[in-house]
Amino acid sequence: QVQLAESGGGFVQAGGSLRLSCAASGRISVIHSMGWYRQTPGNQREYIARFTVRGIQDYADSMKGRVTISRDNIKNMVFLQINNLQPGDTAVYYCNADITNSDFRQTYWGQGTQVTVSS
């Protein structure tokens, strides 16, 4: 079984920054892609950024310039640095990964980490 665990969320004032972390664990053969989404109540999950299968960074146009995704391949981790946070960034942030475990390829989601930005 594969699990994704996020951390790093919390409360921050507008203009502040946060660094979110996601660790993949379990029976992992190949990580094809790994990245981040966010969701606010009543809305669909919104794509933020990811590393593609070839290790290329990809960003949603709406987030470019304000977020940076990085990774630690040895530890199977990805990180999301978010700068100049605004109240509109308040959401649950989810880690997402496309992974082949010992048997098959599957998309996994973490439990999410809450980010709350106060004005």
Secondary structure, DSSP 8 states (H G I E B T S, - for coil): -EEEEEE--EEEETT--EEEEEEEEESEEEEEEEEEEEE-TTS--EEEEEE-TTS-EEE-GGGTTTEEEEEETTTTEEEEEE-S--GGG-EEEEEEEEEEESS-EEEEE---EEEEEE-
